[in-house]
């Protein structure tokens, strides 16, 4: 054993990748219908660290992983964060703040009851709410503390508390969702029927041929009809007699026209009722003058720009019927901004397709790369923001640190998309890869540091106290959110379950909610609160380090 330890100490990269290789597959093992995911890398890292004090990975490992992880989360969540303040956004974000305030109060109470030091208290808060960025913020604050720290804080203690509280932070939320679901006798199918017309990104996108029979459908252009009726649909083609044409926004429908309309089922029903009647007829003929093609967005000149600014209809006589980002299809609108790596479905005259390809780029190689200039500049701005001191009442100074600074800047730049010629967004595939690598580095790095601390806490009999503390925090937040959201705020339970997953920033809970509802409404709730919950938990966790 000593020879293996000496080898790993001499070659820390070997240790790092052994931890990742052992931990990642363990995270796919399912218990009671769910799994811990990549968090198991943390536990394997703790196992390595408990073998010998020298098996601690260098600081640069978890610091690099931290900034990559939180910055890429910010970039991908920026637009969602901005959109969350529209249409009940203030209510939803105040709801998030209120439930997390309950979690903060419960954390303070159990830490007083069990006499937990600040580092364990803050770690239990992050673990009970399963938030890795919050743990990262705690570690960054502790790491920046003066060497002569009167509280005796160490990097290991928050990680130990986090790891003990984390499992119940997942399973406890699932139990809360099922309990309230049964007590309130939730009928997800009935909810879905009552929420018809509520457009969602991520809903299945369908096509329907509609025959125009109502005169009122011929009195305005397609663009004006869509705006007046607030349809979340796109008109793709029009068949007029034997002639097939692209359905441009300036076109006006005529009686007996056949229009191919694309959108979610509920929106198609609304549009069909206004226009006329559905017809079982296909008009997507590809052997004529029109062609449909899926094209990668890889041209920096169009990345980050909205469709209404690009005006592909006027420039090429084309229409974009839908957009695929990652694994999600969505109906486009005028304010939809294109991101690197998006795939747009274009219907256009066959003779213009070569120009359209060149306009969007259509290079798989380009969308697999990262603009090093903007990525590095954004990270540098985030790190600079993280080191700035933020004064709080009571002569307390808090820094956003290497977790909060890059996250805030990432959110801002992700919402902004581009500044002149600088495109801040990262292609979806590259973002997910960087995020996964960053999380692995971070969890492996802090896990090795917490190994020896875990043995010490177990020896002192503190494991049960931390487990109970984490469970209390989890149940307080989840049950409060579910009960208040459903009974008082009248939020549909399917959406609310996704919001609770977002408040806990827990993808495993989101997956469970999607499985329970059999629809996409939890995605809406999750996306609407995830960024706010992440930022607030980072700040609250650091405040817990200093509160008395």
Helices and strands as residue ranges (DSSP letters): H 2-10, H 12-26, G 37-39, H 40-51, H 59-83, H 89-114, H 118-128, H 132-143, H 155-183, H 188-194, E 206-212, G 215-218, H 222-229, E 233-240, E 243-246, E 258-263, H 265-275, E 276-279, E 290-296, H 307-310, H 312-316, E 319-325, E 328-330, E 343-349, G 350-352, H 353-360, H 364-367, H 372-387, E 389-392, E 396-399, H 401-416, E 418-419, E 422-423, H 428-459, H 463-483, I 484-488, H 493-503, H 507-517, H 521-546
